[in-house]
């Protein structure tokens, strides 16, 4: 059975690229461009993994999405993506993601983390 991934990335081209790479590697991907729609997806679908960008632009941040996952869906493996190390360090350490992925990253590294 393939794993279900929630991908939360506000950059459309990167979101599409990551989704395509993961799907080619056998993952079922639901891609969302903002935190609000990501939280709505969590309420209606089952996920094994959440790949969440920290800085989602306007609206609900990736850190809020991560906290929602940790508080309500603790079995979901979480990977936090960011090109901004300070935003990760400022996050509450009691709600740590499973892993961090610094942008830019190689798609092979992402697939290896999920493996």
C-alpha positions as CSV (number, residue, x, y, z in Angstrom):
1,X,0.0,0.0,0.0
2,X,1.4,3.4,-0.9
3,X,1.8,6.1,1.6
4,X,-0.4,9.2,1.6
5,X,1.5,12.5,1.7
6,X,0.1,16.0,2.5
7,X,2.3,18.5,0.7
8,X,1.9,22.1,1.8
9,X,3.9,24.5,-0.3
10,X,2.9,28.0,-1.5
11,X,5.3,28.2,-4.5
12,X,3.3,26.7,-7.4
13,X,6.2,25.4,-9.4
14,X,7.9,23.8,-6.5
15,X,4.7,22.3,-5.3
16,X,4.1,20.8,-8.7
17,X,7.6,19.5,-9.0
18,X,7.7,17.9,-5.5
19,X,4.2,16.3,-6.1
20,X,5.3,14.9,-9.4
21,X,8.6,13.4,-8.0
22,X,6.7,11.8,-5.1
23,X,4.0,10.4,-7.3
24,X,6.6,8.9,-9.6
25,X,8.1,7.2,-6.5
26,X,4.8,5.6,-5.5
27,X,3.3,8.1,-3.1
28,X,-0.3,9.4,-3.2
29,X,0.0,13.2,-2.9
30,X,-2.5,15.8,-1.9
31,X,-0.9,19.2,-2.6
32,X,-2.1,22.4,-1.0
33,X,-0.8,25.9,-1.5
34,X,-1.9,27.4,1.9
35,X,-2.3,26.5,5.5
36,X,-6.0,26.8,5.7
37,X,-6.7,24.3,2.9
38,X,-4.0,22.0,4.4
39,X,-5.9,21.9,7.8
40,X,-9.2,21.3,5.9
41,X,-7.5,18.3,4.1
42,X,-6.3,16.9,7.5
43,X,-9.9,16.9,8.7
44,X,-11.3,14.9,5.8
45,X,-8.4,12.6,4.6
46,X,-5.9,10.2,6.1
47,X,-2.2,11.0,5.7
48,X,1.0,9.1,6.7
49,X,3.3,12.0,6.0
50,X,3.1,15.8,6.0
51,X,5.7,17.8,4.1
52,X,5.1,21.4,5.2
53,X,6.8,24.6,4.2
54,X,7.3,27.0,7.1
55,X,6.7,30.3,5.3
56,X,3.4,30.0,3.4
57,X,2.9,33.7,2.7
58,X,-0.5,35.0,3.6
59,X,-2.8,33.3,6.1
60,X,-2.1,30.2,8.3
61,X,1.7,29.5,8.6
62,X,3.4,26.2,8.2
63,X,4.2,26.2,11.9
64,X,0.5,26.4,12.7
65,X,-0.2,23.5,10.3
66,X,2.6,21.6,12.1
67,X,1.2,22.3,15.5
68,X,-2.3,21.2,14.3
69,X,-0.8,17.9,13.1
70,X,1.1,17.4,16.4
71,X,-1.9,18.2,18.5
72,X,-4.6,16.3,16.6
73,X,-2.9,13.8,14.3
74,X,0.2,12.7,16.2
75,X,0.7,9.6,14.1
76,X,1.5,11.6,10.9
77,X,5.2,11.8,10.2
78,X,6.1,15.5,9.7
79,X,8.9,17.1,7.6
80,X,9.3,20.8,7.9
81,X,10.8,22.6,4.9
82,X,12.4,26.0,5.0
83,X,15.1,28.2,3.5
84,X,15.0,30.3,6.6
85,X,16.8,28.6,9.5
86,X,15.7,31.4,12.0
87,X,12.0,30.5,11.5
88,X,12.6,26.9,12.4
89,X,14.7,27.8,15.5
90,X,12.0,30.2,16.7
91,X,9.5,27.3,16.8
92,X,8.4,25.7,20.1
93,X,10.7,22.8,20.7
94,X,7.9,20.7,22.3
95,X,6.2,20.5,19.0
96,X,9.1,19.4,16.9
97,X,8.6,17.9,13.4
98,X,10.0,14.5,12.7
99,X,12.6,16.0,10.3
100,X,13.8,19.2,8.8
101,X,14.6,19.8,5.1
102,X,16.6,22.9,4.3
103,X,15.7,24.6,1.0
104,X,17.0,24.3,-1.6
105,X,17.2,20.5,-1.5
106,X,17.8,17.7,-4.0
107,X,14.7,15.6,-4.8
108,X,16.7,12.4,-4.2
109,X,17.3,13.6,-0.6
110,X,13.5,14.1,-0.1
111,X,12.7,10.7,-1.5
112,X,15.4,9.2,0.7
113,X,13.9,10.8,3.9
114,X,10.5,9.4,3.1
115,X,11.8,6.0,2.1
